[in-house]
Amino acid sequence: MSAGKPLATRTGGRRVADLVKRGKVAAVVAYKLDRLFRDAADCLNVTAGWDRAGVAMHLVDLGGQSIDTSSAMGRFFLTVMAGAAEPERNMVRERTAFAMARKKERGEFCGGEAPYGFRVVADGGLEPDEEEQAVIAAARELREAGLSLRRVGDRLAERGYLPRSGGKWHAETVKSLLKSGVAA
């Protein structure tokens, strides 16, 4: 999970916090500081708690050396390192936002699951999925015939059309399906 999220909100971070709280660890070992923290305030607050609990922090990229954050120099060193990790997270975020905007400008698919009725192709674009487009067309036809969203879902299921999840067509799913593209 992203180190940009506070340590205590991540599954592994909660586990570490619990172990520290119960006095079950003497040290926290990480490959690099930015694998634990990308927010300087979170880093300094959490490690201050570790100091009070007598828990050392070891970073492998520093040769496995402990950072004595209870000393003035150790705390200074940690503050500098934490401060350097935070802008890196922000630059990654900016580069990602820029790249996604460029993809969107070019009409490319921007990740996640393809919208219903489409599939992702090798170049990162989308193309219509014939089977799902048939489901969209059938749903629109049923809706135009005056059926409720729930009844449209029931009829689709009766015809053997299932949502991607394989479950039941819910009214909200049908509503979303009707907003899907292409199917004419």
WODA-V461125 format. One record per backbone hydrogen bond with DSSP energy under -0.5 kcal/mol. NH is the residue of the N-H (numbers start at 0). CO is the residue of the C=O. If there is no record, write none. Layout:
BEGIN
NH & CO
NH & CO
END
This chain:
BEGIN
4 & 1
8 & 5
9 & 6
13 & 9
14 & 10
15 & 11
16 & 12
17 & 13
18 & 14
19 & 15
20 & 16
21 & 17
22 & 19
23 & 18
24 & 18
27 & 55
29 & 57
34 & 31
35 & 31
35 & 32
36 & 32
37 & 2
39 & 37
42 & 38
43 & 39
44 & 40
45 & 41
46 & 42
47 & 43
48 & 44
49 & 45
50 & 46
51 & 47
52 & 48
53 & 49
53 & 50
54 & 49
55 & 25
55 & 53
56 & 66
57 & 27
58 & 64
59 & 29
59 & 57
60 & 30
61 & 58
62 & 59
63 & 58
64 & 61
66 & 56
67 & 65
68 & 66
70 & 67
74 & 70
75 & 71
76 & 72
77 & 73
78 & 74
79 & 75
80 & 76
81 & 77
82 & 78
83 & 79
84 & 80
85 & 81
86 & 82
87 & 83
88 & 84
89 & 85
90 & 86
91 & 87
92 & 88
93 & 89
94 & 90
95 & 91
96 & 92
97 & 93
98 & 94
99 & 95
100 & 96
101 & 97
102 & 98
103 & 99
104 & 100
105 & 101
106 & 103
107 & 102
108 & 123
117 & 114
118 & 126
120 & 124
123 & 120
126 & 118
128 & 116
129 & 127
132 & 128
133 & 129
134 & 130
135 & 131
136 & 132
137 & 133
138 & 134
139 & 135
140 & 136
141 & 137
142 & 138
143 & 139
144 & 140
145 & 142
146 & 141
151 & 147
152 & 148
153 & 149
154 & 150
155 & 151
156 & 152
157 & 153
158 & 154
159 & 156
160 & 155
161 & 159
165 & 162
169 & 167
173 & 169
174 & 170
175 & 171
176 & 172
177 & 173
178 & 174
178 & 175
179 & 175
179 & 176
182 & 180
END
